[in-house]
Amino acid sequence: MNHLPNSINKQGLDKKVIPIALQGQAQVRQRKREAPKGRRVDPRALDEVQLLLGNSSRQSDLLIEHLHKIQDRFGHLSAAHLAALAQEMQMAQASVYEVASFYHHFDIVKEGGQVPAPLTVRVCDGLSCEMAGAKDLLNKLPSILGLQVRVIAVPCIGRCEQAPAALVGQHPVSNASCDSITNKVHAGQFTHLPEAYTDRIAYESAGGYQLLKQCMAGDKEVDSVIQIMEDASLRGLGGAGFPTGRKWRIVRAEIGPRLMAVNIDEGEPGTFKDRVYLERDPHRFIEGMLISAWAVGIQKIYIYLRDEYHGCRALLETELANLKANPPAMGLPDIELRRGAGAYICGEESAMIESIEGKRGMPRLRPPYVAQVGLFGRPTLEHNFETLYWVREILEKGASWFASQGRRGRKGLRSFSISGRVKNPGVKLAPAGITIQELIDEHCGGMQEGHTFYGYLPGGASGGILPAHMNSIPLDFDTLQAYGCFIGSAAVIVLSDHDSAVQAARNMMKFFEHESCGQCTPCRVGTAKASQLIGQAQWDVTLLTELSQVMRDASICGLGQAAPNPVECVIKYFPKELI
């Protein structure tokens, strides 16, 4: 066979030969990029971010905390500051942007975009506030306050007993009116400091932290403490209702290190009990938290606090710093306070964990469960605030004390957040198994003058709607499912003959549409479609029923699964409103 020269192909055409570099030969180096691909970082913006962050860690799970610092300092998140933060934290700009844009409390301003007004007034348009006149405030305030104040409608801010409620900057306004809001604006009252509460000195003088000291000193056995919690029948009071003692055993059995996440993000419309208890007696919660951490063998605790609770955050920062400087016992775990950013979905335990890790708050698929693979891939004990609030009292008074409190065969006490058309709204501590009629009559002073009991939401936005004649159902876990409802976090909203179940359902579905994280199509599209359908004068009941079933069957988390509850309850229990 004749071999052609290397410089000639088989067709005899001249062609330049590009030699293949042999292994070990030097390669021509590509010039490194002077900066990451994407938007160039403005030196001034970088200086501002570096000054703002100071010596704080740049680890990725602190992204949301750092975004808050920029938002608080400048009133918005500029494109330049986002790019600078990305470089400072060694993260992709796209990653920083997608997290910032996920949360409602961050105002992103693109290049050339309009900067928000220096002051923002947030008016709650949740159901209780809507019933109390929030729409009127939203219509009138913009013209009264002028262009230097931004007035926006926001979902429930956790002050339903003070409806209509608003925030002037970070300062809450109870039973808000145009005059009271205007006065706060003119007075420059934009921050919220803690009001009088039981501080550490007062708490310890009444026996506080003695039980924790006994546990840490070895005077209490872990198994006996867990057994008391099991015998008391205390269940998770954030809404899921999982038995507390059993949860402790499950997480304790996992290989360490173990972490703990405390959920104080109570975003369910109608819920405010955690805020009320935290504002009054924070150390009772802290001691319960530390005892549970001791029982389970927790290495570090993360407290996730709702962003709207500015006074509570200042309170906790002060008391936790005091606790760290002067611990009541040796060997306590580290505690970090993390700040939410306006996302209802982060009330779901796995979404909260994603947020603590500095990510978008999107629920995880299960399994694995949080108890096995939670924060940073470690076994995690997740608890609601109120669950931990009861730990000390149960251990001191005994399991039988707590378990004997219920009515109609139910066990324990429930903290009901009651709002709406009652004379005396607020947090009402009552026996599990109490009925709505007993709550209204015994704890709320009856209905408001001129109002007749018409219906109620037993478990906030997602807990369904029941008519007044169904007023003898025991309110507790597992008692309402047969009626298409559930108690959840015991957020009770009372409707009168001045209200409409249809309008209540419209308010709830608008909320779900706004708060869907968008991860799964059945929830993202379903809530929007349902909101559109029930906004019409004539409901397509067949289509709504089919849509509800798809959302229940295919949504990843409880938001999409429970969102149809108010709609289905209207169809089932308030058919006259659909005629």
MOBELZI-V84893 format. One record per residue. N is the residue number from 1. RES is the residue in three letters. PHI is phi in radians with two decimals (999 if undefined). OMEGA is omega in degrees with one decimal (999 if undefined). D_FIRST is the distance of its C-alpha to the first C-alpha in Angstrom with 1 decimal. Layout:
n = [N N]
res = [RES RES]
phi = [PHI PHI]
omega = [OMEGA OMEGA]
d_first = [D_FIRST D_FIRST]
This chain:
n = [1 2 3 4 5 6 7 8 9 10 11 12 13 14 15 16 17 18 19 20 21 22 23 24 25 26 27 28 29 30 31 32 33 34 35 36 37 38 39 40 41 42 43 44 45 46 47 48 49 50 51 52 53 54 55 56 57 58 59 60 61 62 63 64 65 66 67 68 69 70 71 72 73 74 75 76 77 78 79 80 81 82 83 84 85 86 87 88 89 90 91 92 93 94 95 96 97 98 99 100 101 102 103 104 105 106 107 108 109 110 111 112 113 114 115 116 117 118 119 120 121 122 123 124 125 126 127 128 129 130 131 132 133 134 135 136 137 138 139 140 141 142 143 144 145 146 147 148 149 150 151 152 153 154 155 156 157 158 159 160 161 162 163 164 165 166 167 168 169 170 171 172 173 174 175 176 177 178 179 180 181 182 183 184 185 186 187 188 189 190 191 192 193 194 195 196 197 198 199 200 201 202 203 204 205 206 207 208 209 210 211 212 213 214 215 216 217 218 219 220 221 222 223 224 225 226 227 228 229 230 231 232 233 234 235 236 237 238 239 240 241 242 243 244 245 246 247 248 249 250 251 252 253 254 255 256 257 258 259 260 261 262 263 264 265 266 267 268 269 270 271 272 273 274 275 276 277 278 279 280 281 282 283 284 285 286 287 288 289 290 291 292 293 294 295 296 297 298 299 300 301 302 303 304 305 306 307 308 309 310 311 312 313 314 315 316 317 318 319 320 321 322 323 324 325 326 327 328 329 330 331 332 333 334 335 336 337 338 339 340 341 342 343 344 345 346 347 348 349 350 351 352 353 354 355 356 357 358 359 360 361 362 363 364 365 366 367 368 369 370 371 372 373 374 375 376 377 378 379 380 381 382 383 384 385 386 387 388 389 390 391 392 393 394 395 396 397 398 399 400 401 402 403 404 405 406 407 408 409 410 411 412 413 414 415 416 417 418 419 420 421 422 423 424 425 426 427 428 429 430 431 432 433 434 435 436 437 438 439 440 441 442 443 444 445 446 447 448 449 450 451 452 453 454 455 456 457 458 459 460 461 462 463 464 465 466 467 468 469 470 471 472 473 474 475 476 477 478 479 480 481 482 483 484 485 486 487 488 489 490 491 492 493 494 495 496 497 498 499 500 501 502 503 504 505 506 507 508 509 510 511 512 513 514 515 516 517 518 519 520 521 522 523 524 525 526 527 528 529 530 531 532 533 534 535 536 537 538 539 540 541 542 543 544 545 546 547 548 549 550 551 552 553 554 555 556 557 558 559 560 561 562 563 564 565 566 567 568 569 570 571 572 573 574 575 576 577 578 579]
res = [MET ASN HIS LEU PRO ASN SER ILE ASN LYS GLN GLY LEU ASP LYS LYS VAL ILE PRO ILE ALA LEU GLN GLY GLN ALA GLN VAL ARG GLN ARG LYS ARG GLU ALA PRO LYS GLY ARG ARG VAL ASP PRO ARG ALA LEU ASP GLU VAL GLN LEU LEU LEU GLY ASN SER SER ARG GLN SER ASP LEU LEU ILE GLU HIS LEU HIS LYS ILE GLN ASP ARG PHE GLY HIS LEU SER ALA ALA HIS LEU ALA ALA LEU ALA GLN GLU MET GLN MET ALA GLN ALA SER VAL TYR GLU VAL ALA SER PHE TYR HIS HIS PHE ASP ILE VAL LYS GLU GLY GLY GLN VAL PRO ALA PRO LEU THR VAL ARG VAL CYS ASP GLY LEU SER CYS GLU MET ALA GLY ALA LYS ASP LEU LEU ASN LYS LEU PRO SER ILE LEU GLY LEU GLN VAL ARG VAL ILE ALA VAL PRO CYS ILE GLY ARG CYS GLU GLN ALA PRO ALA ALA LEU VAL GLY GLN HIS PRO VAL SER ASN ALA SER CYS ASP SER ILE THR ASN LYS VAL HIS ALA GLY GLN PHE THR HIS LEU PRO GLU ALA TYR THR ASP ARG ILE ALA TYR GLU SER ALA GLY GLY TYR GLN LEU LEU LYS GLN CYS MET ALA GLY ASP LYS GLU VAL ASP SER VAL ILE GLN ILE MET GLU ASP ALA SER LEU ARG GLY LEU GLY GLY ALA GLY PHE PRO THR GLY ARG LYS TRP ARG ILE VAL ARG ALA GLU ILE GLY PRO ARG LEU MET ALA VAL ASN ILE ASP GLU GLY GLU PRO GLY THR PHE LYS ASP ARG VAL TYR LEU GLU ARG ASP PRO HIS ARG PHE ILE GLU GLY MET LEU ILE SER ALA TRP ALA VAL GLY ILE GLN LYS ILE TYR ILE TYR LEU ARG ASP GLU TYR HIS GLY CYS ARG ALA LEU LEU GLU THR GLU LEU ALA ASN LEU LYS ALA ASN PRO PRO ALA MET GLY LEU PRO ASP ILE GLU LEU ARG ARG GLY ALA GLY ALA TYR ILE CYS GLY GLU GLU SER ALA MET ILE GLU SER ILE GLU GLY LYS ARG GLY MET PRO ARG LEU ARG PRO PRO TYR VAL ALA GLN VAL GLY LEU PHE GLY ARG PRO THR LEU GLU HIS ASN PHE GLU THR LEU TYR TRP VAL ARG GLU ILE LEU GLU LYS GLY ALA SER TRP PHE ALA SER GLN GLY ARG ARG GLY ARG LYS GLY LEU ARG SER PHE SER ILE SER GLY ARG VAL LYS ASN PRO GLY VAL LYS LEU ALA PRO ALA GLY ILE THR ILE GLN GLU LEU ILE ASP GLU HIS CYS GLY GLY MET GLN GLU GLY HIS THR PHE TYR GLY TYR LEU PRO GLY GLY ALA SER GLY GLY ILE LEU PRO ALA HIS MET ASN SER ILE PRO LEU ASP PHE ASP THR LEU GLN ALA TYR GLY CYS PHE ILE GLY SER ALA ALA VAL ILE VAL LEU SER ASP HIS ASP SER ALA VAL GLN ALA ALA ARG ASN MET MET LYS PHE PHE GLU HIS GLU SER CYS GLY GLN CYS THR PRO CYS ARG VAL GLY THR ALA LYS ALA SER GLN LEU ILE GLY GLN ALA GLN TRP ASP VAL THR LEU LEU THR GLU LEU SER GLN VAL MET ARG ASP ALA SER ILE CYS GLY LEU GLY GLN ALA ALA PRO ASN PRO VAL GLU CYS VAL ILE LYS TYR PHE PRO LYS GLU LEU ILE]
phi = [999 -1.38 -1.76 -1.31 -1.04 -1.09 -1.48 -2.18 -1.47 -1.16 -1.50 1.39 -1.56 -1.18 -2.64 -1.18 -1.65 -1.72 -1.17 -1.49 -1.12 -1.39 -1.02 1.71 -1.27 -1.15 -1.81 -1.29 -1.34 -1.35 -1.19 -1.19 -1.19 -1.24 -2.66 -1.01 -1.05 2.12 -1.06 -1.24 -1.48 -1.33 -0.99 -1.14 -1.09 -1.12 -1.07 -1.14 -1.16 -1.08 -1.13 -1.18 -1.33 1.01 -1.62 -1.15 -1.10 -1.77 -1.08 -1.13 -1.23 -1.65 -0.99 -1.13 -1.05 -1.24 -1.09 -1.07 -1.06 -1.20 -1.04 -1.12 -1.33 -1.88 1.45 -2.95 -1.99 -1.37 -1.04 -1.16 -1.20 -1.13 -1.13 -1.14 -1.11 -1.04 -1.14 -1.12 -1.63 1.00 -2.12 -1.16 -1.05 -1.10 -1.16 -1.13 -1.15 -1.16 -1.25 -1.06 -1.35 -1.33 -1.70 -1.22 -1.52 -1.83 -1.80 -1.52 -2.05 -1.32 -1.00 1.43 -1.37 -1.45 -1.34 -1.06 -1.01 -1.01 -2.23 -2.03 -1.86 -1.82 -1.89 -1.20 -1.99 -1.06 -1.03 -1.07 -1.27 -1.08 -1.11 -1.62 1.90 -1.08 -1.08 -1.11 -1.08 -1.11 -1.31 -1.63 -1.10 -0.96 -1.28 -1.30 -1.50 1.49 -1.33 -1.43 -2.24 -1.61 -1.92 -2.33 -1.49 -2.32 -1.13 -0.78 -1.88 1.34 -2.36 -1.13 -1.26 -1.91 -1.08 -1.32 -1.95 -2.55 -2.17 -1.70 1.15 -1.91 -1.64 -1.30 -2.13 -1.51 0.78 -1.13 -2.35 -1.04 -1.18 -1.16 -1.18 -1.06 -1.10 -1.11 -1.09 -1.17 -1.44 1.25 -1.55 -1.99 -2.01 -2.23 -1.66 -1.06 -1.58 -0.99 -2.61 -1.34 -1.42 -1.11 -1.05 -1.14 -1.13 -1.23 -1.15 -1.76 1.69 -1.13 1.22 -1.17 -1.13 -1.06 -1.04 -1.11 -1.12 -1.17 -1.46 1.57 -1.35 -2.05 -1.61 -1.02 -1.05 -1.19 -1.13 -1.11 -1.09 -1.08 -1.11 -1.18 -1.16 -1.26 1.10 -1.23 -2.04 -1.01 -1.72 -1.52 2.44 -1.31 1.32 -1.29 -0.99 -1.14 -1.02 -1.10 -1.08 -1.05 -1.13 -1.08 -1.23 -1.08 -1.32 -1.38 -1.22 -1.33 -1.28 -1.93 -2.09 -2.36 -2.19 -1.88 -1.68 -2.12 -1.78 -0.86 -1.74 -1.09 -0.92 1.81 -1.75 -2.68 -1.08 -1.08 -1.05 -1.08 -1.15 -1.14 -1.14 -1.65 -2.54 -1.17 -1.27 -1.12 -1.16 -1.08 -1.12 -1.04 -1.12 -1.23 -1.16 -1.13 -1.12 -1.10 -1.14 -1.67 1.39 -1.57 -1.50 -2.60 -2.06 -2.06 -1.79 -1.83 -1.91 -1.00 -1.15 -1.19 -1.59 -1.15 -1.10 -1.12 -1.15 -1.08 -1.07 -1.14 -1.02 -1.15 -1.23 -1.23 -1.11 -1.10 -1.14 -1.19 -1.24 -2.43 -1.14 -1.23 -2.68 -1.46 1.48 -1.29 -1.26 -1.14 -2.23 -2.07 -1.72 -2.00 -1.87 -1.19 -2.50 1.47 -2.50 -0.98 -1.06 -1.29 -1.27 -1.32 -1.01 -1.30 -1.15 -1.06 -1.13 -1.04 -1.18 -1.04 -1.36 1.48 -1.99 -1.13 -1.41 -1.92 -1.03 -1.58 -1.31 -2.18 -1.25 -1.33 -1.58 -1.00 -1.08 -1.72 -2.30 -2.06 -1.03 0.91 1.37 -1.80 -0.99 -2.32 -1.56 -1.87 -2.46 -1.40 -0.91 -1.12 -0.95 -1.25 -1.06 -1.58 -1.03 -1.04 -1.12 -1.13 -1.19 -1.35 -1.65 1.74 -1.10 -1.14 -1.04 -1.23 -1.13 -1.48 -1.39 -1.36 -2.07 0.97 1.40 -1.53 -2.12 1.77 -1.97 -2.28 -1.68 -1.55 -1.55 -1.97 -2.45 1.81 -1.53 -1.67 -1.15 -2.16 -1.25 2.49 -1.49 -2.09 -1.46 -2.52 -1.15 -1.03 1.61 -1.17 -1.68 -1.11 -1.14 -1.16 -1.06 -1.11 -1.32 -1.55 -2.09 -2.07 1.24 1.50 -1.41 -1.05 -1.04 1.44 -2.10 -1.97 -0.98 -2.11 -2.98 -2.75 -1.78 -1.36 -2.48 1.29 -1.05 -1.64 -1.53 1.55 -2.36 -2.13 -1.36 -1.08 -1.23 -1.66 -1.77 -2.02 -1.36 -1.09 -1.63 -2.97 -1.06 1.27 -1.79 -1.93 -1.04 -1.09 -1.82 1.36 -2.32 -2.71 -1.46 0.98 -1.57 1.10 -1.62 -1.85 -1.99 -1.74 -1.77 -2.09 -1.20 -1.48 -1.98 -2.31 -1.14 -1.07 -1.16 -1.07 -1.11 -1.11 -1.09 -1.13 -1.20 -1.06 -1.10 -1.09 -1.06 -1.17 -1.70 -1.02 -1.27 1.52 -1.15 -1.99 -1.08 -0.98 -1.42 -1.03 -1.42 -1.11 -1.14 -1.15 -1.15 -1.10 -1.05 -1.14 -1.17 -1.41 -1.33 -1.41 -1.09 -1.92 -1.43 -1.53 -1.09 -1.08 -1.14 -1.12 -1.13 -1.12 -1.10 -1.04 -1.14 -1.09 -1.10 -1.15 -1.33 -2.00 -1.28 -1.23 -2.23 -1.14 -1.08 -1.18 -1.23 -1.72 -0.96 -1.26 -0.94 -1.05 -1.13 -1.14 -1.19 -1.08 -1.07 -1.44 -1.93 -2.25 -1.10 -1.10 -1.27 -1.70 -1.36]
omega = [176.1 179.1 178.5 174.2 -178.3 -175.9 -176.7 177.9 -175.0 178.7 178.0 -178.6 176.0 -179.8 -179.1 178.9 177.0 -175.7 176.2 -178.5 178.6 178.6 179.6 177.1 -179.7 178.4 175.1 -177.5 173.9 178.5 179.3 174.7 176.9 -179.6 177.8 178.3 -178.8 -177.1 176.8 -176.4 177.0 -177.4 179.7 178.4 178.8 177.7 -179.2 179.3 179.8 178.2 -178.7 -178.5 178.6 -177.7 -179.3 -178.2 176.4 -177.9 -168.1 -178.3 177.5 -177.2 -177.4 176.4 180.0 174.7 176.5 -179.5 179.6 178.9 -179.5 -175.8 -172.7 179.6 179.0 175.7 178.9 177.4 -179.5 179.5 177.3 178.2 179.1 178.4 178.5 179.3 -177.6 -179.1 179.8 178.2 175.1 179.1 179.4 179.9 178.3 -178.5 -176.8 176.2 -178.8 -177.2 -179.3 -171.9 -172.7 -174.1 175.9 179.4 -179.6 177.5 179.3 -179.5 -178.3 -179.7 -178.1 178.5 179.0 176.2 -176.5 -177.7 177.7 171.8 180.0 179.1 -179.4 175.8 172.4 -171.8 -178.9 179.6 175.8 178.3 -177.2 173.7 -178.5 -178.6 178.7 177.1 -178.5 179.1 -171.9 -170.3 -177.7 -179.2 179.5 -173.1 176.5 -171.8 -179.4 178.7 176.8 178.2 -179.0 173.3 -179.5 175.2 -176.5 -179.1 174.5 177.8 -173.0 178.6 -179.8 -173.9 -6.7 -176.3 179.9 173.9 171.8 -167.6 176.3 -175.1 -179.9 175.6 -178.4 179.9 -169.4 171.6 177.4 -179.5 -176.7 177.4 179.8 178.6 177.5 179.5 -177.6 179.9 180.0 -180.0 -172.5 179.1 -178.5 176.9 179.7 173.7 -175.8 179.3 178.2 -178.5 -174.3 -179.3 -179.9 -179.1 -178.8 177.6 177.9 176.2 -179.3 178.8 175.5 179.2 177.2 179.4 178.4 178.6 -176.8 -179.9 179.7 178.9 177.0 176.2 -177.8 -176.9 -179.7 177.8 178.5 179.0 177.5 179.2 177.6 -178.9 179.4 -178.4 174.0 179.0 -179.5 -172.3 173.0 178.9 -176.0 176.0 179.4 -178.9 -173.0 -179.2 178.5 178.4 178.5 -179.9 -177.7 -177.2 179.5 -178.9 179.6 179.6 -179.3 3.1 -179.2 -179.7 179.9 176.7 -178.7 -175.2 172.1 -178.7 -168.8 -177.8 179.8 178.2 -177.1 -176.0 177.5 -175.3 -178.4 178.3 -177.3 179.2 -179.7 179.0 -175.9 -167.5 -174.3 -174.8 175.2 174.7 -177.3 178.9 176.5 178.1 -178.1 176.3 178.2 177.4 176.2 -176.9 -175.5 -177.7 -175.8 179.9 -176.7 -177.8 173.5 177.0 -178.4 -172.6 177.6 -175.5 -179.4 -177.1 -175.1 178.2 177.8 179.8 177.6 178.3 -177.8 178.4 -179.8 -175.2 177.8 176.3 176.7 -179.8 179.7 -178.5 -177.6 -175.6 178.5 178.3 179.8 175.2 179.5 177.7 172.3 179.2 175.3 176.8 179.0 -171.7 173.8 -176.3 175.3 177.4 -179.4 -175.6 -178.7 168.3 174.1 -166.4 -177.5 174.9 175.9 179.8 175.8 -179.6 176.4 178.7 176.9 -175.8 170.0 -176.7 179.8 -179.3 177.4 171.8 179.6 -7.6 1.3 179.6 -177.3 179.4 -179.7 -179.4 -176.4 -179.2 176.7 177.2 -177.3 173.4 -171.1 172.7 -179.6 -179.1 169.6 179.9 -172.4 177.3 -179.7 179.7 -177.0 -172.2 -177.0 -175.8 178.1 -178.7 179.3 -174.9 177.5 -177.6 -176.4 178.0 -178.0 -175.3 -176.5 -172.2 -171.0 174.1 174.7 176.2 178.5 -174.5 172.1 178.1 177.2 174.8 -178.1 170.6 -173.3 177.9 -178.4 -167.8 178.0 -179.0 -173.7 177.3 178.5 176.8 -177.9 177.2 -173.7 179.0 170.9 -179.3 174.5 179.3 178.6 179.8 177.3 177.0 -178.9 -174.5 -173.1 -172.0 -173.3 179.2 -179.3 179.2 174.0 179.1 179.2 -178.6 177.3 -179.0 -175.8 -177.4 -179.4 172.2 -174.5 -175.0 178.7 -174.4 -173.9 -174.0 179.3 -179.7 179.1 179.0 -175.5 -177.1 174.1 -172.5 -177.4 178.9 176.0 -178.6 -179.4 173.1 172.0 -179.7 -172.8 -175.7 -179.2 -178.2 -179.6 -177.8 171.0 -175.2 178.9 -179.7 177.7 175.1 -174.4 176.3 -174.3 178.2 176.4 178.6 174.3 -174.1 -179.0 175.5 177.2 180.0 175.9 178.5 177.9 177.9 -179.5 -177.1 174.4 177.3 -179.6 177.4 -179.2 -171.8 176.4 -178.2 177.3 -175.6 -177.0 -175.4 -178.4 178.9 -176.9 -178.2 -176.0 179.5 178.1 179.6 179.4 178.3 178.0 -176.1 -177.6 174.2 179.1 -179.2 179.5 -178.4 171.6 -172.1 -179.1 -179.4 179.1 178.6 178.4 179.6 179.1 -179.1 178.0 -179.9 179.5 -173.3 -167.3 -179.9 -176.4 -172.7 -174.9 179.8 -179.9 -179.2 -176.5 -177.1 -179.6 -173.6 -179.9 -179.5 -178.8 178.2 176.6 179.7 -174.7 -170.3 -179.0 -175.4 -179.7 178.9 -177.6 -179.7 999]
d_first = [0.0 3.7 6.3 9.5 12.7 14.8 17.5 15.7 15.1 13.0 15.9 15.8 19.1 20.4 21.4 23.2 21.7 24.4 23.8 24.9 27.8 27.5 30.3 33.2 32.6 35.6 35.7 37.6 40.8 42.2 45.7 48.2 50.5 54.0 55.5 54.5 53.0 55.8 59.3 60.1 63.0 66.2 67.5 71.1 70.4 68.5 71.6 73.9 71.9 71.6 75.4 76.1 74.0 75.3 74.5 73.8 70.5 67.5 66.2 64.8 67.5 70.1 68.5 71.4 74.0 72.6 72.4 76.1 76.8 75.3 76.9 80.3 80.1 78.9 79.9 76.3 72.7 71.1 67.4 67.6 69.3 66.8 63.9 65.7 66.5 62.9 61.8 64.7 63.9 60.1 59.6 57.7 60.0 59.2 60.4 63.7 64.2 63.7 66.2 68.7 68.5 69.0 72.6 75.5 77.3 74.7 74.9 71.6 71.9 68.8 68.4 71.1 72.7 76.4 77.8 80.3 84.0 85.3 87.0 86.1 88.6 87.2 89.3 88.5 88.1 88.0 90.2 93.3 93.1 92.5 95.7 97.6 96.8 93.4 92.5 95.6 94.7 91.2 92.7 95.4 93.9 91.4 94.1 96.5 94.1 92.4 88.9 88.9 88.8 86.1 87.4 85.0 85.3 83.8 83.5 86.0 86.8 88.6 92.2 93.1 96.7 97.2 96.1 95.4 93.5 91.7 90.1 91.0 88.1 88.2 91.9 92.9 95.7 97.6 99.2 97.8 99.6 98.9 101.7 100.5 96.9 98.1 100.4 97.5 95.4 98.3 99.1 95.6 95.3 91.6 91.0 92.2 93.7 94.6 98.1 100.5 98.9 99.3 97.8 96.9 100.4 102.1 99.6 100.0 103.7 103.7 101.6 98.2 95.3 97.5 95.5 92.2 93.6 94.6 91.1 89.4 91.9 91.2 94.5 92.8 90.2 87.1 87.4 91.0 90.3 87.5 89.8 92.5 90.0 89.0 92.6 93.6 91.1 90.0 87.0 84.7 86.8 84.1 83.7 81.4 84.2 82.2 84.5 84.7 85.2 82.4 80.0 81.1 80.3 76.9 75.7 77.4 75.3 72.0 70.3 71.3 71.3 73.1 74.0 76.7 76.8 80.2 80.3 83.0 81.2 83.7 82.5 83.8 86.2 89.7 88.9 90.6 92.0 89.6 90.5 94.2 94.1 91.8 94.2 97.2 96.0 92.5 93.1 93.8 90.3 88.9 90.6 89.4 85.9 86.1 87.6 84.8 82.3 84.0 84.1 80.4 79.2 77.9 76.2 76.4 78.2 77.2 79.9 78.7 81.5 81.9 81.7 84.8 86.9 87.3 90.6 89.2 86.3 88.6 90.7 87.9 86.4 89.8 90.6 87.1 87.2 90.7 89.4 86.5 88.8 91.4 90.0 92.6 90.7 87.9 84.4 84.1 80.7 79.4 80.3 78.4 79.9 77.4 78.2 77.3 76.5 77.8 75.7 77.6 74.5 74.7 77.6 75.1 74.3 70.6 70.6 73.1 70.8 67.9 70.4 71.5 67.8 67.7 65.9 66.8 69.3 67.4 68.3 65.8 64.7 66.3 65.6 65.5 69.1 70.5 72.3 69.0 66.7 68.7 69.0 65.9 64.7 67.8 70.5 73.1 76.7 77.5 81.1 83.3 86.1 89.0 87.7 87.8 91.1 92.8 91.4 94.2 97.0 95.7 95.3 98.8 100.7 98.7 96.6 99.6 101.0 97.9 97.3 100.9 100.9 99.6 101.3 100.8 98.9 96.4 95.9 96.0 96.7 94.8 94.8 94.9 94.0 96.4 96.4 97.4 100.9 102.8 105.7 104.3 100.4 98.7 97.3 99.5 99.3 100.1 99.7 96.6 97.5 100.0 100.0 99.6 103.2 104.3 102.1 103.6 107.2 107.2 104.9 104.6 108.2 107.4 106.0 106.5 109.7 109.3 106.1 105.8 103.1 100.4 97.1 95.1 91.6 91.7 88.4 87.5 85.1 83.0 85.9 87.0 90.4 93.4 96.7 100.1 101.4 98.6 100.4 101.0 97.4 97.0 94.7 92.2 88.8 88.1 91.2 89.9 86.6 88.4 89.4 86.0 87.0 86.7 88.6 85.7 87.2 90.6 90.6 93.4 94.0 97.2 97.6 100.9 102.2 101.3 97.6 95.0 92.4 90.2 90.3 89.7 86.6 85.4 85.9 84.0 81.0 80.8 80.7 77.9 75.9 76.3 75.5 72.5 69.7 67.2 64.8 65.2 65.4 68.4 70.6 69.3 69.5 72.2 74.8 74.3 74.5 77.6 79.3 78.7 80.1 83.2 83.9 84.8 88.3 87.3 85.1 82.4 83.3 80.7 77.8 79.2 79.4 75.8 74.6 76.6 75.1 71.5 72.4 74.0 71.1 68.1 69.3 68.1 71.4 75.2 75.4 73.7 75.1 78.7 78.7 79.8 82.9 85.3 84.2 84.5 87.9 89.2 88.1 89.7 92.9 93.7 93.1 96.1 94.4 91.6 94.0]
